[in-house]
Amino acid sequence: MTAEHVRASAGAGQSPDSGDLRLIVRDQPMSLPAHVAHYGPAPQNAAQPAALITEIERAGLTGRGGGAFPTGRKFRAVAAENSGRRSPVVVANGSESEPASSKDAVLLSHSPHLVLDGIALAAESVGAARAYLCVGSRGNLARSVGAAIAERDQAGLATPPIEIISRPDGYLAGQETALVSMLNGGLPVPTLVPPRPSDKGVRRQPTLVLNVETLAHVALIARYGAVWFRSVGSDAAPGSALVTVTGAVDRPGVREIPLGTALGEVLRRSGLNSPAQAVLTGGYFGSWLPLPAALGVPVSAPGLRAAGGSLGAGVLAVLPDTACGLAETARVTGYLAGQIAAQCGPCRNGMPALAEAMNRIAFGQPDADIIRWAHQLTDLVTGRGACHLPDGAAGLVTSALEVFAADLRAHAQAGPCERARRPAILPIPARNYR
């Protein structure tokens, strides 16, 4: 996928005047000299490390990896644990295990130095002497980001050592505690909390885990301040965000939008193909929203949540009228059932059962018992797992049974529709990893 972009210019150290675009402003990787020419040098905050944390809080920055947790609170939690014997660690999460998302890969490919600035500033703010950058297997990110780190070393930029880690494939491997487990030599699967990584993370040290897009925003806030950051977006959701638009659009790709932009406007910019029946918001942990009814919904965590959707990892997947939403959901649920860590009953037993129920609904002729069982399973697994995988799958299935209720009735009366036999719209990795 490509990034929507414009070429913008600004004097070093001045706020870039590039409209909605702050994170990705070129259609090719930005070298260190070009990065400094556009954004200005990264400020040094070692003398007043708490000042950046305060500015992040004033900016209202929330995590861009899916949880939308207040970033300033994460910083403060780790900084509070800093002591002579407990030196914090920074983990930049660019592993992007969500199959429908490409935003982190595009950001790291096009603006690696913005992320690396964010890592260095975060380390200064919490007193970390070591940092990790975790990347997925798409493209050749480890090599390209490694080249950017070498550029900085040659330029004499004082940054903490950054070790690039290529995480294994798997949906759960990019989860926060799964990354910490992997960095500690364990399996890349989620672990129980508490303790949280901010208390005991990598090598039992307080650990700040942030998505790479979140860190890129930190680098911008450090340069231009909270007022500049809040100059786009809404009061409830300030700033901009990267979203991956895919499915029934003419121009799929990664777009940067002010948070709060109407869903219809985002899809219009992406070349929405009409007619479309629904949009999957947030990715495979997300929810379906019907079209055209949802076109006015603000694309932000609170805006989508109020409408029954989710911002999640910033995925907007448009479903054409030629596809079957029940079949798409069944394929995704089957994929998720193949990703379980099998550490608890809701994952080990509930997820395969939910996948089987959705398979019978989508590709069979479901009776009332199967439909009732699917609803019961979503209630049984929600809130009971060691991680949030069952909750995400249950929310996805619940939304599908509501949004595609007419298809559900048709399947119950006459069996699977012809659309269910067509190729999948949503990407499903070729292999499952447990």
TIMARFI-560303 format. One record per atom (N, C-alpha, C): residue in three letters; x, y, z. Coordinates in steps of 0.05 Angstrom, whole numbers, plus 5000, padded with zeros to 4 digits. Layout:
N
alaXYZ;...
***
This chain:
434
met501749765000;met500050005000;met501750255000;thr500650464990;thr502150714989;thr500950915009;ala502451125014;ala501551335032;ala500551575016;glu498251685024;glu497451935012;glu499452145022;his500352315004;his502452495013;his502352754997;val503652955008;val504253204993;val507153274999;arg508353424982;arg511053524988;arg510753785002;ala511953815025;ala511654055041;ala514454155049;ser514654415054;ser517254525061;ser516854705085;ala518954725102;ala518854895125;ala521654955134;gly522055185145;gly524755245155;gly525355065179;ala527855005183;ala528654835205;ala527654945232;gly526354775247;gly525354855273;gly522654985273;gln521555055249;gln518955175247;gln516854955243;ser514355015252;ser512254825248;ser511654775219;pro511754525209;pro511254475181;pro508354555174;asp507954695153;asp505354775144;asp504554585121;ser503554345129;ser502954145109;ser500154045111;gly498254215120;gly495554135122;gly495153905142;asp493853695133;asp493253475150;asp495653295154;leu497753325138;leu499953135138;leu502153225156;arg502853055175;arg504953115194;arg507052895195;leu506152655192;leu507852425197;leu509252325171;ile507852325149;ile508852215124;ile508452435103;val510552565095;val510352795077;val511752755051;arg512952515047;arg514252455022;arg513552175013;asp513752124987;asp513051864977;asp515451674976;gln517551744990;gln519951574991;gln521251605019;pro523051435026;pro524251455053;pro525651725056;met525351835079;met526552095085;met529252055099;ser531352145086;ser534052125098;ser534252305122;leu536352275137;leu536752445161;leu537052735153;pro538652815133;pro538753095126;pro536053205117;ala534553055102;ala531953145093;ala530053175117;his530252985135;his528552985160;his529153235176;val531653295180;val532353535196;val531653795181;ala531853795155;ala531154025139;ala528154085141;his526553875142;his523653905143;his522653965171;tyr523553805191;tyr522453835218;tyr524254005237;gly526754035230;gly528554155249;gly529753945266;pro531954005280;pro533253805297;pro531453735321;ala531753495330;ala530153415354;ala531253565378;pro529353665395;pro530353815419;pro531553625439;gln533353725455;gln534553565477;gln533053635502;asn531953435516;asn530453495540;asn531553355565;ala534153285563;ala535453145585;ala535453315610;ala535753585607;ala535853765630;ala533153775645;gln530953755630;gln528353765642;gln526553535631;pro527153295639;pro525753065627;pro522753065633;ala521953175655;ala519053175661;ala517553365644;ala518853565632;ala517453765617;ala516053645593;leu517353455579;leu516053335556;leu513653175565;ile513853035587;ile511552875596;ile509153065601;thr509653295613;thr507453485618;thr506253585592;glu507953635572;glu507053725546;glu505353505532;ile506253255534;ile504653035523;ile501953025535;glu501753055562;glu499153055575;glu497453285566;arg498653525563;arg497153755553;arg496153715525;ala497753575509;ala496953515481;ala494553325480;gly494253155500;gly492152955499;gly492752725481;leu495352675476;leu496052445459;leu495252185471;thr494052015455;thr493351745463;thr494751545445;gly494951295454;gly496451095439;gly495151035412;arg496751005392;arg495750945365;arg496050655357;gly496550485377;gly496850205370;gly494350045372;gly492250155383;gly489650015386;gly488250065412;gly489750125433;gly488450155459;gly487550435465;ala488650635452;ala488050925456;ala488351005485;phe490350885499;phe490950955527;phe492451215528;pro491851385548;pro493351645550;pro496351605552;thr497751715533;thr500651665531;thr502151785555;gly501352025564;gly502652145586;gly502551975612;arg500351835616;arg500051665639;arg502051435638;lys502551325614;lys504551115611;lys507351225618;phe507951465608;phe510551585614;phe510951615644;arg508951725657;arg509151785686;arg509451525702;ala508051315694;ala508151065709;ala510950945708;val512250965685;val514950855682;val516951035696;ala516651295692;ala518551485705;ala518451465735;ala516151405746;ala515851385775;ala517251135786;glu517750935769;glu519050695778;glu522050715775;asn523050925763;asn525950955758;asn527450985784;ser529550825787;ser531250845811;ser534050745803;gly535850755820;gly538550675814;gly538750385806;arg537050215819;arg537149925813;arg535149845791;arg533350025785;arg531149955765;arg531250155743;ser533050105724;ser533350285701;ser531250225680;pro529550415672;pro527450355653;pro528450275626;val526650145611;val527150055583;val524850165566;val525550245541;val523550335522;val523250125500;val520750045494;val520149855473;val518349995453;ala519350035428;ala517750145407;ala516449915391;asn513749915391;asn512349695379;asn511449775350;gly512949665331;gly512249695303;gly511749425290;ser510949235306;ser510648955296;ser508148915279;glu506149075283;glu503749085266;glu502748805258;ser501648665278;ser500648395273;ser497848395262;glu496548625260;glu493848635249;glu494048605218;pro492848385207;pro493248335178;pro492248555160;ala490148705168;ala489048905150;ala490349175152;ser492349205170;ser493649455175;ser496349475161;ser497049715151;ser499649755139;ser500950015149;lys499650155168;lys500450425175;lys503250425188;asp503850235205;asp506450245219;asp508750185199;ala508249995181;ala510249935161;ala510850175143;val508650315134;val509050545118;val510450765133;leu509750815158;leu511051015174;leu514050955177;leu514750715184;leu517550635188;leu519050655162;ser517750595140;ser519150605114;ser519650885105;his517751065110;his517851335099;his519051535119;ser518551505144;ser519451705164;ser520751575188;pro522851415183;pro524151265205;pro525351445226;his526351685218;his527751855238;his525751985257;leu523252025248;leu521252135266;leu520751935289;val520651675282;val520251465303;val522751455321;leu525051465309;leu527551445324;leu527951685342;asp527151915333;asp527052155351;asp525352105375;gly522951995369;gly521051935391;gly522151735411;ile523651535402;ile524851345420;ile526951485438;ala528651645425;ala530751785441;ala529451975461;leu527452125454;leu526152305472;leu524752155495;ala523451935488;ala522151775509;ala524151665529;ala526451575519;ala528551465536;ala529551685555;glu530051925544;glu530952145561;glu528852215583;ser526352205576;ser524252285594;ser523852095617;val524251835612;val523751645634;val526451545646;gly528651635634;gly531251545645;gly532151275636;ala531351195611;ala532050935601;ala534850945587;ala536350735592;ala538950715580;ala539050515556;arg536750385551;arg536550185530;arg533850195517;ala533750135491;ala531250135477;ala531249915456;tyr528849815450;tyr528449615430;tyr526349715410;leu526749655385;leu524849715364;leu523949445351;cys521449365356;cys520449115346;cys518949155320;val519749005300;val518449035273;val517448765265;gly515448765246;gly514348525235;gly515948425212;ser514848225198;ser516248095177;ser515648215149;arg513948415148;arg513248525122;arg515548685110;gly515848655084;gly517948815071;gly520748745082;asn522348945085;asn525048915095;asn525549135116;leu523649165135;leu523749385154;leu526249385171;ala527049145180;ala529349125198;ala531849245184;arg532149185158;arg534549295144;arg534249595140;ser531949695132;ser531649975126;ser531850145151;val530650055173;val530850205198;val533650185209;gly535049965205;gly537849935213;gly539550135199;ala538950185173;ala540550385158;ala540050665169;ala537550715178;ala537050985190;ala538551015216;ile538650805232;ile540150815257;ile543150865251;ala544250735231;ala547050775223;ala547551065215;glu545551185200;glu545751465193;glu546051645217;arg544551585238;arg544551745262;arg547251715277;asp548151465277;asp550751415290;asp553051565276;gln552951565250;gln555051705235;gln554852005239;ala552452105245;ala552052395249;ala552752475278;gly553252275295;gly554052325323;gly551652395340;leu549252315333;leu546952375349;leu547052205375;ala546752335397;ala546852195423;ala544152065428;thr543951805425;thr541551655430;thr542251405446;pro540251295460;pro540851045473;pro541150825452;pro542650615459;pro542850385440;pro540050285433;ile539450245408;ile536850145399;ile537349875385;glu536249675396;glu536549405385;glu533949335369;ile534349275343;ile532049205326;ile531448905330;ile528848855336;ile527948585341;ile525848515320;ser526148295305;ser524148205286;ser522348005301;arg519948075305;arg518147895320;arg517147675302;pro516547445313;pro515447225297;pro512547285288;asp511747155267;asp509047195257;asp506947095277;gly504647205276;gly502447125295;gly500947365305;tyr498347335307;tyr496647565314;tyr497247665342;leu497847485361;leu498247575388;leu501147665394;ala502947605375;ala505747665381;ala506347965383;gly504648135373;gly505048415375;gly503748545399;gln502448385415;gln501148495439;gln503248575460;glu502648785475;glu504648905493;glu506148705511;thr504648545526;thr505948355544;thr507248125529;ala506248065505;ala507447855489;ala510247945480;leu510548195472;leu513148295465;leu515148285488;val514148365512;val515848355536;val516648065541;ser514747875539;ser515447595543;ser517547505524;met517347575499;met519247495478;met522047615485;leu522047875492;leu524648005498;leu525947885523;asn524347765540;asn525447625564;asn526147335558;gly526047255533;gly526846985526;gly524546785526;gly522146875531;gly519846695532;gly518346685505;leu516046555506;leu514346535482;leu513046805476;pro512546875451;pro511247125445;pro508247115448;val507347065473;val504547045479;val503947235503;pro501447335504;pro500747515526;pro501047385553;thr501647545573;thr501947455601;thr499847595618;leu499347485641;leu497347605659;leu498447865671;val496648055675;val497248305689;val495348325712;pro496148445735;pro498848535740;pro500848305744;pro503548375743;pro504648645740;pro504548735711;arg504249005708;arg504249125682;arg507149175673;pro507649195647;pro510349255638;pro511549505651;ser509949705657;ser510949945670;ser512149895697;asp511349675710;asp512449595736;asp514749395733;lys514149175720;lys516148965715;lys515848865687;gly517648955670;gly517548885642;gly519948735633;val521448855614;val523848725603;val525948705626;arg526948465631;arg528848405652;arg527848515679;arg525248505682;arg523948585707;arg524348885713;gln525049035693;gln525449325696;gln522849465687;pro522349705697;pro520049855687;pro520349905657;thr518249855642;thr518449855613;thr516250015600;leu517050205583;leu515150375569;leu514750255541;val512450145536;val511750025510;val509850215495;leu510750315472;leu509050495456;leu509150415427;asn506950455413;asn506750415385;asn508550615370;val509650545347;val511550725333;val510150975324;glu507650965317;glu506251215310;glu506051405334;thr505451295357;thr505351455381;thr507951595386;leu510151445382;leu512851565386;leu513451785366;ala512451755341;ala512851965321;ala511352215330;his508952185341;his507552425351;his509052555374;val510252385391;val511852495414;val514052675403;ala515352585381;ala517552745369;ala516553015359;leu514053015349;leu512953265339;leu512053445362;ile510853335383;ile510053495406;ile512553615419;ala514753475420;ala517153585432;ala518153825417;arg517753825390;arg518654045374;arg516754285375;tyr514154225372;tyr512254445366;tyr510254495388;gly509954315408;gly508354365431;gly505454255429;ala504154265452;ala501454165454;ala499454325438;val499654585438;val497754755424;val497754685394;trp500254665383;trp500454585355;trp499154315350;phe499754115367;phe498653855364;phe495553855363;arg494354015381;arg491454025383;arg490154205362;ser491754325345;ser490654495324;ser489154345303;val489454085302;val487753915285;val486453705303;gly484353575293;gly482953385309;gly480653515324;ser479653395344;ser477353495360;ser478253515389;asp476553655405;asp477153675433;asp477253395447;ala475453215438;ala475352955450;ala477652775440;ala478552835416;ala480652665404;ala482552845388;pro484452975401;pro486153165387;pro488253035370;gly489353185351;gly491553085334;gly490552945309;ser492552825296;ser492052675272;ser492652385277;ala491852215258;ala492451925260;ala492751805232;leu494251585231;leu494451435206;leu492351215206;val490951195183;val488950985180;val489550835154;thr488950575155;thr489250405131;thr486550365119;val486050465095;val483450435082;val483750215060;thr482050015062;thr482349785043;thr479549695035;gly479449495017;gly476949385008;gly475849534984;ala473349594983;ala471949694960;ala472449994956;val474950074952;val475650354946;val477550354922;asp477550574907;asp479350594884;asp482250644892;arg482550784915;arg485250864923;arg485850764951;pro486250504954;pro486850394981;pro489650484989;gly490050505015;gly492650575025;gly492550695052;val494750805061;val495050935087;val494651225084;arg492751335100;arg492251625098;arg492451745126;glu493451985128;glu493552135153;glu491152325154;ile489552305175;ile487152465177;ile487052605204;pro485852845205;pro485252955232;pro483152785246;leu483652705270;leu481752545285;leu479052695287;gly476852555283;gly474252675283;gly473252725255;thr474852685234;thr473952705206;thr471652505202;ala469652585188;ala467352405182;ala468252165166;leu467251935173;leu467851695159;leu467451715129;gly465151845122;gly464551875093;gly466652045079;glu467852245092;glu469952405079;glu472452245075;val473152075095;val475551915093;val475251715069;leu472851595067;leu472351405046;leu472251545019;arg471151795018;arg471051944993;arg473851994983;arg475652075001;arg478352134992;arg479751874982;ser478751654991;ser479951394982;ser478551274958;gly476551424947;gly475251324923;gly473251114929;leu471351164947;leu469350964954;leu467750874930;asn467650604927;asn466050484906;asn463250444916;ser461350534901;ser458550494909;ser457350274891;pro455550114902;pro454650114930;pro456449944948;ala456650024973;ala458049874993;ala456149825017;gln456349595029;gln454349535049;gln455249575078;ala457849575083;ala458749605111;ala461749665111;val462749755134;val465649795137;val466549675163;leu468749525162;leu469849415186;leu471749625198;thr471149705222;thr472749915235;thr474549795257;gly477049865257;gly478849775278;gly480449525273;gly479749375252;gly481149135247;gly479748885258;tyr481248665262;tyr479948415270;tyr479148405299;phe479948615314;phe478848655341;phe476648855341;gly475748935317;gly473849155314;gly470949065310;ser469449245297;ser466549195293;ser465749295265;trp463549175255;trp462349255231;trp460449495236;leu460449685218;leu458449895217;leu457049895190;pro454449935190;pro452949935164;pro453350185148;leu453450155122;leu453550375103;leu450950385087;pro449850615081;pro451050885085;pro450551015112;ala449150875130;ala448350995155;ala450651105172;ala453050985170;ala455251065187;ala457051275174;leu456351385151;leu458151565137;leu458751815153;gly456951905170;gly457352145186;gly458752095212;val459551855218;val460851795244;val463651905244;pro464452045266;pro467252145267;pro469251915270;val471351935255;val473451735257;val475351815279;ser474751705303;ser476351755327;ser475551535346;ala477151485367;ala476451285386;ala473751335399;pro473251575410;pro470651625422;pro468351635402;gly468851745378;gly466751765358;gly465851495348;leu467751325341;leu466951055332;leu465750885354;arg466850915378;arg465850755401;arg462850825405;ala462151085404;ala459351165408;ala457551045387;ala458550985363;ala456950875342;ala456950565342;gly458450455361;gly458650165361;gly461050055347;gly462750225337;gly465150145323;gly467650165340;ser469950165327;ser472550185341;ser474650305323;leu476350475334;leu478550575319;leu480750365318;gly481350235341;gly483250015342;gly485850095329;ala486749925310;ala489249975296;ala488950155272;gly486750295270;gly486350485248;gly485650355222;val484150135223;val483349995198;val480550075191;leu480150135165;leu477450185154;leu477250015129;ala475949785131;ala475749595109;ala472849595098;val472549685073;val469949725061;val469049475048;leu466549385055;leu465449135044;leu463549205021;pro464149104997;pro462249164974;pro459748994977;asp457749074961;asp455248924961;asp455548644949;thr457748594935;thr458148334923;thr459348134942;ala459948214966;ala461148024986;ala459147965008;cys459647745022;cys457947655044;cys459347725070;gly458147905086;gly459247985111;gly459547755131;leu457647565130;leu457747335149;leu460147155141;ala460547125115;ala462846955107;ala465447085114;glu465647355109;glu468147495117;glu468747465147;thr466647495163;thr466947475192;thr467747185200;ala466546995187;ala467146715193;ala470146655187;arg471146755165;arg473946705158;arg475746835178;val475147085186;val476747225206;val476647085233;thr474246995241;thr474046855266;thr475546595266;gly475546455243;gly477146215241;gly480146265243;tyr480946485230;tyr483746565232;tyr484546625262;leu482846785275;leu483446855303;leu483446605321;ala481746415315;ala481746165331;ala484346015327;gly485646045305;gly488245925300;gly490546075312;gln490046305324;gln492146465336;gln492246455366;ile490546295378;ile490246295407;ile492846195421;ala493346305445;ala495646225461;ala494945975477;ala492345905478;ala491445665493;ala492245665522;gln492145895534;gln492945925562;gln490545915581;cys488145935570;cys485745945587;cys483445835572;gly481245765587;gly478945645575;gly477545805553;pro477146065557;pro475746215535;pro477246205509;cys479946195510;cys481446175485;cys481545885475;arg482145695493;arg482645415486;arg480045285476;asn477745355489;asn475245225483;asn473245415469;gly473145665479;gly471145845468;gly471645935440;met474245995434;met474846095407;met474245895385;pro475145645387;pro474445455366;pro471445415364;ala470045415386;ala467145385385;ala465845615371;leu466745855377;leu465646095363;leu466246085333;ala468645995326;ala469345975298;ala467545765284;glu467045545297;glu465345335285;glu462445435282;ala461445585302;ala458745685300;ala458545885276;met460546065273;met460446255251;met460846115224;asn462345905224;asn462645755199;asn460045625190;arg458545525209;arg455945405202;arg453845615194;ile454045855207;ile452246075200;ile452846175172;ala455446195165;ala456146315139;ala455946125116;phe456745875121;phe456945685099;phe455045445100;gly453245455119;gly451245245121;gly448445365122;gln446545215133;gln443845315136;gln443245315166;pro443945525180;pro443845525209;pro440945515219;asp440545355240;asp437845355253;asp437945545277;ala435745555291;ala435545745313;ala437545675335;asp438145415339;asp439945325360;asp442745425355;ile443645415330;ile446345505323;ile446645805327;ile444645955318;ile444646245321;ile444646315351;arg443046175366;arg442946235395;arg445546165408;trp446845945399;trp449345855410;trp451546065404;ala451546185380;ala453446385374;ala453246625393;his450746715397;his450346935416;his451246865444;gln450646615453;gln451446535480;gln454446525482;leu455846435462;leu458746415463;leu460046685465;thr458946885452;thr460147155454;thr459947255483;asp457747185496;asp457447265524;asp459347105542;leu459646845536;leu461246675553;leu464246745553;val465246825530;val468146875528;val468947155535;thr467047345534;thr467747625538;thr468547685567;gly470847805570;gly471747885597;gly472847665614;arg473247425602;arg474147195618;arg476847085610;gly478047205589;gly480547095579;gly482947225593;ala485247085591;ala487747195601;ala488647435585;cys487847445560;cys488347685543;cys485747765531;his485747955513;his483348065502;his482547945475;leu483847725466;leu483247595441;leu480347505440;pro479247365461;pro476447285460;pro474547515459;asp475247735473;asp473547975474;asp473348095446;gly475648115432;gly475648225405;gly474048065386;ala474447795387;ala472947625368;ala469947635374;ala469247635400;ala466447655407;ala465147905397;gly466548135400;gly465448385390;gly465148385360;leu466948265346;leu466748255317;leu464348085309;val463947855321;val461747685315;val459047815322;thr458947935345;thr456448065353;thr455648285333;ser457548445324;ser456948655305;ser456048535278;ala457248315270;ala456548185245;ala453648085246;leu452947955268;leu450147845271;leu448148065271;glu448848305279;glu447048535279;glu446948675252;val449248735241;val449448895216;val448448725193;phe449048465193;phe448248295171;phe445848115179;ala443948225194;ala441648075204;ala439947975181;ala439648135159;ala438048045137;ala439347805123;asp441947805121;asp443447575109;asp443147335127;leu443247375153;leu442947155172;leu440247025168;arg438147175165;arg435447055161;arg435346905134;ala436647025114;ala436646885088;ala438246625089;his440446615102;his442046375105;his440346165120;ala438946245141;ala437346055156;ala435045935140;gln434046095121;gln431845995104;gln432645825081;ala434945905068;ala435645775043;ala438545685041;gly440045715062;gly442845635061;gly444645865053;pro447145815049;pro449046025043;pro448446165017;cys448846425016;cys448346584992;cys450646544972;glu450046614947;glu452146584927;glu454646754933;arg454246984946;arg456447154953;arg458447024972;ala457446844989;ala459146705009;ala461246534995;arg460846464970;arg462746294956;arg464846454941;arg464646714942;arg466546874927;arg469146914943;pro471346994930;pro473847024945;pro473647234967;ala475247194987;ala475147375010;ala476047655003;ile474847845016;ile475648125014;ile477748195035;leu477348105059;leu479248155081;leu481647965079;pro484048065084;pro486447895081;pro486647705105;ile487147455098;ile487547245118;ile490347125112;pro492247145131;pro494947025127;pro494746735119;ala496546655102;ala496446385091;ala496846165112;arg498346235133;arg498846035154;arg497846135181;asn497145955198;asn496546025226;asn498945955243;tyr499346115263;tyr501546065282;tyr500346055310;arg501145865326;arg500245845353;arg502445915372;
***
